[in-house]
Amino acid sequence: MLFLIYQQDRDDGEATGIRAATRDPHVAYLKKHSDIVVLGGALIGEDDVERVGSCLLVNLPDHAAAAAFASQDPFTAAGLFKLTTVVRMRRGVWNPSAAPHSAEGN
C-alpha cells in the first residue's frame, strides 16, 4: 500500500540547525529503506532555498508500519517536525517522465 508522509519543520527548525545536523543520518535512513521509498524530497520555501519540511511516498503493508517508519526517521527523532501526517493513497496517474531531472527542478 502507498502512504504519503507529509512533515512540516518546526518554525525554528532552520535556526536551530537540526536539519543540517541530521541530514546525513536522514539520507542514510532513506537509502537503507530504498526498497520501500518510492519518492522523497524536501519541501522548499517561497525563497526557493529554505527547506520547510519533507514529503515521502512509501510502500508499506499498513498505516501502523508507515507511522513507525516516519517516527524512526532521524529528522523526526531529532525533533525537526512540528507536524507529521501519514495518509494512505492509491496510485492513479503515474508519469515519472514528467518529473524534473534535477533536484533544483530543472
BALUMVEX-259348 format. One record per residue (C-alpha): residue number from 1; residue in one letter; z, x, y. Coordinates in nm, 2 decimals, padded with zeros to 4 digits. Layout:
BEGIN
+-----+------+--------+--------+--------+
| pos | code |     zz |     xx |     yy |
+-----+------+--------+--------+--------+
| NUM |    A |      Z |      X |      Y |
...
+-----+------+--------+--------+--------+
This chain:
BEGIN
+-----+------+--------+--------+--------+
| pos | code |     zz |     xx |     yy |
+-----+------+--------+--------+--------+
|   1 |    M |  00.00 |  00.00 |  00.00 |
|   2 |    L | -00.07 |  00.12 |  00.35 |
|   3 |    F |  00.21 |  00.14 |  00.61 |
|   4 |    L |  00.18 |  00.22 |  00.98 |
|   5 |    I |  00.48 |  00.42 |  01.11 |
|   6 |    Y |  00.49 |  00.40 |  01.49 |
|   7 |    Q |  00.75 |  00.61 |  01.66 |
|   8 |    Q |  00.83 |  00.64 |  02.03 |
|   9 |    D |  01.00 |  00.95 |  02.17 |
|  10 |    R |  01.33 |  00.90 |  02.34 |
|  11 |    D |  01.30 |  00.91 |  02.72 |
|  12 |    D |  01.43 |  01.27 |  02.75 |
|  13 |    G |  01.26 |  01.39 |  02.44 |
|  14 |    E |  01.03 |  01.63 |  02.62 |
|  15 |    A |  01.30 |  01.76 |  02.84 |
|  16 |    T |  01.54 |  01.83 |  02.55 |
|  17 |    G |  01.27 |  02.04 |  02.37 |
|  18 |    I |  01.33 |  01.85 |  02.04 |
|  19 |    R |  00.96 |  01.80 |  01.97 |
|  20 |    A |  00.88 |  02.17 |  02.04 |
|  21 |    A |  01.17 |  02.29 |  01.84 |
|  22 |    T |  01.10 |  02.08 |  01.53 |
|  23 |    R |  00.71 |  02.08 |  01.54 |
|  24 |    D |  00.67 |  02.34 |  01.27 |
|  25 |    P |  00.91 |  02.17 |  01.02 |
|  26 |    H |  00.74 |  01.83 |  01.10 |
|  27 |    V |  00.39 |  01.97 |  01.03 |
|  28 |    A |  00.52 |  02.13 |  00.71 |
|  29 |    Y |  00.67 |  01.80 |  00.60 |
|  30 |    L |  00.34 |  01.62 |  00.65 |
|  31 |    K |  00.15 |  01.89 |  00.47 |
|  32 |    K |  00.40 |  01.87 |  00.18 |
|  33 |    H |  00.32 |  01.50 |  00.16 |
|  34 |    S | -00.06 |  01.52 |  00.22 |
|  35 |    D | -00.11 |  01.31 | -00.10 |
|  36 |    I |  00.02 |  01.01 |  00.09 |
|  37 |    V | -00.06 |  01.07 |  00.45 |
|  38 |    V | -00.38 |  00.90 |  00.53 |
|  39 |    L | -00.38 |  00.97 |  00.91 |
|  40 |    G | -00.13 |  01.10 |  01.16 |
|  41 |    G | -00.11 |  01.23 |  01.51 |
|  42 |    A |  00.09 |  01.24 |  01.83 |
|  43 |    L |  00.08 |  00.96 |  02.09 |
|  44 |    I | -00.03 |  01.10 |  02.42 |
|  45 |    G |  00.10 |  01.01 |  02.77 |
|  46 |    E | -00.11 |  00.89 |  03.06 |
|  47 |    D | -00.14 |  01.25 |  03.18 |
|  48 |    D | -00.34 |  01.34 |  02.86 |
|  49 |    V | -00.09 |  01.62 |  02.79 |
|  50 |    E |  00.26 |  01.49 |  02.72 |
|  51 |    R |  00.35 |  01.38 |  02.37 |
|  52 |    V |  00.53 |  01.04 |  02.38 |
|  53 |    G |  00.55 |  00.96 |  02.01 |
|  54 |    S |  00.39 |  00.97 |  01.67 |
|  55 |    C |  00.18 |  00.75 |  01.46 |
|  56 |    L |  00.13 |  00.78 |  01.08 |
|  57 |    L | -00.07 |  00.58 |  00.83 |
|  58 |    V |  00.08 |  00.64 |  00.48 |
|  59 |    N |  00.01 |  00.51 |  00.13 |
|  60 |    L |  00.33 |  00.43 | -00.04 |
|  61 |    P |  00.44 |  00.17 | -00.30 |
|  62 |    D |  00.67 | -00.04 | -00.08 |
|  63 |    H |  00.84 | -00.08 |  00.26 |
|  64 |    A |  01.16 |  00.10 |  00.14 |
|  65 |    A |  00.96 |  00.41 |  00.05 |
|  66 |    A |  00.77 |  00.41 |  00.38 |
|  67 |    A |  01.10 |  00.37 |  00.57 |
|  68 |    A |  01.26 |  00.66 |  00.37 |
|  69 |    F |  00.96 |  00.88 |  00.44 |
|  70 |    A |  00.99 |  00.81 |  00.81 |
|  71 |    S |  01.37 |  00.88 |  00.81 |
|  72 |    Q |  01.32 |  01.21 |  00.64 |
|  73 |    D |  01.07 |  01.35 |  00.89 |
|  74 |    P |  01.22 |  01.64 |  01.08 |
|  75 |    F |  01.14 |  01.48 |  01.41 |
|  76 |    T |  01.35 |  01.17 |  01.31 |
|  77 |    A |  01.63 |  01.39 |  01.17 |
|  78 |    A |  01.65 |  01.58 |  01.49 |
|  79 |    G |  01.68 |  01.26 |  01.69 |
|  80 |    L |  01.35 |  01.27 |  01.87 |
|  81 |    F |  01.27 |  00.90 |  01.85 |
|  82 |    K |  01.42 |  00.60 |  02.03 |
|  83 |    L |  01.21 |  00.36 |  01.82 |
|  84 |    T |  01.06 |  00.36 |  01.48 |
|  85 |    T |  00.86 |  00.07 |  01.35 |
|  86 |    V |  00.73 |  00.06 |  00.99 |
|  87 |    V |  00.49 | -00.22 |  00.91 |
|  88 |    R |  00.26 | -00.29 |  00.62 |
|  89 |    M | -00.11 | -00.32 |  00.68 |
|  90 |    R | -00.42 | -00.36 |  00.48 |
|  91 |    R | -00.74 | -00.17 |  00.52 |
|  92 |    G | -01.01 | -00.38 |  00.69 |
|  93 |    V | -01.26 | -00.18 |  00.88 |
|  94 |    W | -01.28 |  00.18 |  00.76 |
|  95 |    N | -01.50 |  00.41 |  00.97 |
|  96 |    P | -01.37 |  00.77 |  00.98 |
|  97 |    S | -01.70 |  00.90 |  01.11 |
|  98 |    A | -01.62 |  00.71 |  01.44 |
|  99 |    A | -01.31 |  00.93 |  01.50 |
| 100 |    P | -01.33 |  01.22 |  01.74 |
| 101 |    H | -01.40 |  01.56 |  01.58 |
| 102 |    S | -01.12 |  01.74 |  01.76 |
| 103 |    A | -00.75 |  01.69 |  01.83 |
| 104 |    E | -00.84 |  01.67 |  02.20 |
| 105 |    G | -01.05 |  01.36 |  02.14 |
| 106 |    N | -01.40 |  01.52 |  02.16 |
+-----+------+--------+--------+--------+
